[in-house]
Amino acid sequence: MRGVLMNCDEAREVLEEYRRGELAPDAGLAVEAHLAACGACRSLREAHDALAGLVRGLPRTPAPPSLRRRILEGTGEQRRRFAWLRRPWVAAALAAAAVALILAPWLQFGSDVPGDPFERLLQAGVAEHTRILLQLQGLATEVSDPASAFERVRSLTDVEIPRVFAGDEDLTLMSARPTMIASRKAAAVVLRDRAWFITTYFA
C-alpha cells in the first residue's frame, strides 16, 4: 500500500472498479483509506452503489433480432470478445437506455438537477440521444469505415465498441462518437433500421 493517501481525483478514477471488486488488494486498501477520511467521496460511492442497485433491478430488453443473430454467430475468439454483452449489468444498462429513449417524448424535465443518481443518468442519456437526433436531422449520413470510427472513439474514451455494432443488412451505422454520460467518458453508437427507427447505444 502506498505511504501517501489517495487524493479525491485518484480515488474517483477507480471508484467503479473498487465497487466491483476489480482492484488489486493494495489499490483497494488505498481507496478504503481515502473513503474513511473523505465524506464527499464516501457519498459518491454510496450514490454509485444505489445506482448499481437500481440498474440491477431493471427488466431486460431483448436486442434487435439481427444484432442478436450476429452476436450468436460468433465463435471462439469472437465469443470471448463479445462476452461483456452477456454480463447482467450490460443488459440492464441497455434496458435502461432503451426505456429512456422510448419514454423520451413523454418525459418533461425541469431545470433542476435531480438528486437521484438513476434519474441523472437517465436524463443524461435522453439528452444525448436528443442532441444526436437533432444533429442527424435531414442528413442521410452513414459511417463508411466503422473500424476507423470505432478506433477514434476508443482513442478518446478508452471504450472499445464491439464490431457487431458496425451494422449489417438490417441495421445501418449512422454515427459512432465519444460523449459524456453523467460526467463519465462514454461511447455513443447510432444505428437505424430500414424503417428509419433510430436507436442510440451507450457504452
C-alpha positions in Angstrom: 0.0 0.0 0.0 1.2 3.5 -0.8 2.5 5.6 2.0 0.5 8.6 0.9 -3.3 8.7 0.9 -5.0 8.9 -2.5 -6.5 12.3 -3.3 -10.1 12.7 -4.5 -9.3 12.6 -8.2 -7.3 9.4 -7.8 -9.9 7.7 -5.7 -12.8 8.7 -8.0 -10.9 7.5 -11.1 -11.0 3.9 -9.7 -14.2 4.1 -7.6 -16.2 2.0 -10.0 -13.5 -0.7 -10.2 -13.3 -0.7 -6.4 -17.1 -1.1 -6.2 -17.0 -4.1 -8.5 -14.0 -5.7 -6.6 -11.7 -5.4 -9.6 -8.8 -3.6 -7.9 -5.6 -5.1 -6.8 -5.5 -5.6 -2.9 -3.1 -2.7 -2.3 -5.1 -0.3 -4.5 -8.4 -1.4 -2.8 -6.9 -0.7 0.6 -5.8 2.8 -0.6 -9.3 3.5 -1.8 -10.7 2.3 1.6 -8.3 4.6 3.5 -9.4 7.5 1.3 -13.1 6.8 1.8 -12.7 6.5 5.5 -11.2 10.1 5.6 -13.3 11.7 2.8 -17.1 12.2 3.3 -17.6 13.6 -0.3 -16.1 10.5 -1.9 -17.9 8.2 0.5 -21.2 9.9 -0.5 -20.2 9.4 -4.2 -19.6 5.7 -3.6 -23.0 5.4 -1.9 -24.6 7.0 -4.9 -22.8 4.6 -7.2 -24.0 1.7 -5.1 -27.6 3.0 -5.2 -27.4 3.4 -9.0 -26.0 -0.1 -9.4 -28.8 -1.5 -7.4 -31.4 0.3 -9.5 -29.8 -0.9 -12.7 -29.7 -4.5 -11.4 -33.5 -4.2 -10.8 -34.4 -3.1 -14.3 -36.1 -5.6 -16.7 -34.1 -6.9 -19.6 -35.0 -5.7 -23.1 -34.2 -8.0 -25.9 -31.7 -6.8 -28.6 -32.9 -6.5 -32.2 -33.0 -9.9 -33.9 -30.3 -9.0 -36.4 -28.0 -7.9 -33.6 -28.7 -11.0 -31.6 -28.0 -13.2 -34.6 -24.7 -11.6 -35.3 -23.6 -11.9 -31.7 -24.7 -15.6 -31.5 -22.9 -16.4 -34.8 -19.6 -15.5 -33.3 -17.3 -18.4 -32.3 -14.1 -18.9 -30.4 -12.3 -15.5 -30.1 -15.4 -13.6 -31.2 -17.4 -15.1 -28.4 -14.8 -14.1 -25.9 -14.6 -10.6 -27.4 -18.3 -10.1 -27.0 -18.6 -11.8 -23.6 -19.2 -8.4 -22.0 -22.6 -8.3 -23.7 -23.7 -11.3 -21.6 -22.9 -9.5 -18.3 -26.1 -8.7 -16.3 -25.1 -5.1 -15.7 -24.6 -4.5 -19.5 -28.1 -6.0 -20.3 -29.6 -3.8 -17.5 -27.8 -0.7 -18.7 -29.0 -1.3 -22.3 -32.5 -1.9 -20.9 -32.3 1.4 -19.0 -31.1 3.2 -22.2 -33.9 1.7 -24.2 -36.5 2.6 -21.7 -35.2 6.2 -21.6 -35.3 6.5 -25.3 -38.8 5.1 -25.7 -40.1 7.3 -22.9 -38.2 10.4 -24.1 -41.2 12.1 -25.9 -43.3 11.9 -22.8 -40.8 12.9 -20.2 -40.6 16.6 -19.2 -37.5 17.5 -17.2 -37.2 20.6 -15.1 -34.2 22.8 -14.9 -33.1 21.4 -11.5 -30.6 18.6 -11.5 -32.3 15.7 -9.6 -30.7 14.1 -6.6 -31.5 10.6 -7.7 -28.4 9.1 -9.4 -30.5 6.9 -11.7 -32.6 9.9 -12.7 -29.4 11.9 -13.5 -28.1 9.0 -15.7 -31.5 8.7 -17.4 -31.6 12.5 -18.1 -28.0 12.4 -19.5 -28.8 9.5 -21.8 -32.1 11.1 -23.1 -30.4 14.5 -23.6 -27.5 13.0 -25.5 -29.9 10.9 -27.7 -31.9 14.1 -28.4 -28.8 16.0 -29.3 -27.7 13.3 -31.7 -31.2 13.2 -33.4 -31.1 17.0 -33.9 -27.6 16.8 -35.4 -28.7 14.0 -37.8 -32.0 15.6 -38.8 -32.2 15.9 -42.5 -28.9 14.1 -43.0 -28.7 10.7 -44.6 -25.3 10.1 -43.1 -23.7 6.7 -42.9 -20.4 5.6 -41.5 -18.3 4.3 -44.4 -15.5 3.0 -42.3 -16.8 1.6 -38.9 -13.4 0.3 -37.9 -11.8 3.7 -38.1 -14.7 5.4 -36.4 -14.6 2.8 -33.5 -10.9 3.3 -33.1 -11.2 7.0 -32.9 -13.8 6.7 -30.2 -11.6 4.2 -28.3 -8.6 6.6 -28.5 -10.7 9.3 -26.9 -12.7 7.4 -24.4 -10.9 4.0 -23.7 -14.2 2.4 -24.6 -13.9 -0.4 -27.2 -17.0 -0.7 -29.3 -17.6 -4.3 -30.5 -17.6 -4.8 -34.3 -21.1 -6.2 -34.1 -22.3 -2.6 -33.9 -20.8 -1.8 -37.4 -24.2 -2.6 -38.9 -25.5 -5.2 -41.4 -28.2 -5.7 -44.0 -30.9 -4.7 -41.5 -29.1 -2.0 -39.4 -27.1 0.9 -40.7 -24.4 2.6 -38.6 -25.1 6.3 -38.8 -22.6 7.6 -36.2 -20.1 6.5 -33.6 -18.9 9.2 -31.3 -17.3 10.0 -28.0 -19.6 11.5 -25.4 -20.0 12.2 -21.7 -22.8 10.5 -19.7 -23.2 11.5 -16.1 -19.7 13.1 -16.1 -18.0 9.9 -17.4 -16.5 9.3 -20.8 -18.7 7.0 -22.9 -19.2 5.9 -26.5 -22.5 6.5 -28.4 -23.3 4.3 -31.4 -26.3 5.3 -33.5 -28.0 2.7 -35.7 -31.1 2.9 -37.8 -33.2 0.1 -39.2 -34.9 0.0 -42.6 -37.9 1.9 -41.3 -35.6 4.7 -40.1 -36.2 3.9 -36.5 -33.0 5.4 -34.8 -31.5 3.9 -31.7 -28.6 5.1 -29.7 -26.5 2.6 -27.7 -24.2 3.9 -25.0 -21.2 2.1 -23.6 
